[in-house]
Amino acid sequence: MKRIAIVTGASSGMGQRFAITAANHVEYDELWLIARRGDRLMNMAEKELNGQKVRCFPLDLSLSSSFTTIKDALKEEPCQVVLLVNAAGFGKFQAIMDVSEEMAERMLDLNCKAVMKMCYACIPYMTRGAKILNIASVAAFQPVPYIGEYAATKAFVLSFSRALWKELRGSGITVTALCPYWTRTEFFDVANGREGKDMVKYFNAMYEPDQLVKRGWRDLANGRDISTFGFIARAQLFLITLLPHRWVMAIWCKQQNIKQ
């Protein structure tokens, strides 16, 4: 039976790094790469994954039709999904009402629904030892003004992943929610819009993708439900548990020099 590892959002950022390093942590026969930019997937398969059997799916996971394609591919021959990394997602550094309704809906579809639908598609093909890693965010632990939709979607990913971790423990399937702090990826190319309304400009720490990916692999192997990296990130999470969220939001706005 063919063993498959699947990575969404594999064309850039942490998704790309998870795809490139997957063979060091999981045994599989074929690696499936999913992202909108098929040319990038093909280039990575040729230059970064030479020697591996790779299948590229140039799909937009905000579209329901993409999951029909994935489910049909899983049905082609007997297989086991040994790894699923849900890394596709995006955010906007703007006030909620400055983000178009269409953009907000696409964010919800990609950040939340795609994670859930990939789990629904893949878990029936998983057995003991299989692993799921969903990328959430430190923003998932609190409401974050001026990146409000993104933080809310990541709160869903965190809650969904932790519940799934508990439900699947008896079956031997591991689920980990990786919660990055600010990380140097192409996320900022999308989050920073061209409308001149970007509100988030102060970043008190900036980590490298490889740091988060390395920690993610370690915590996934250890069966942890939540994975975080960095002293500042952990200090903030500790303070969030102590302070009322109204105070947390006020401090955040002051850091960003946003007058209330």
Salt bridges, closest charged atoms under 4 A:
GLU27 OE1 - ARG3 NH1 3.58
ASP29 OD1 - ARG3 NH2 3.19
GLU30 OE2 - LYS2 NZ 3.44
GLU30 OE1 - LYS53 NZ 3.39
GLU76 OE1 - ARG55 NH1 3.03
GLU77 OE2 - LYS2 NZ 2.80
ASP98 OD1 - LYS197 NZ 3.66
ASP109 OD1 - LYS113 NZ 3.59
GLU186 OE1 - ARG37 NH1 3.54
GLU186 OE2 - ARG40 NH1 2.88
GLU208 OE2 - ARG184 NE 2.76
ASP210 OD1 - ARG17 NE 2.67
ASP225 OD2 - ARG162 NE 2.91
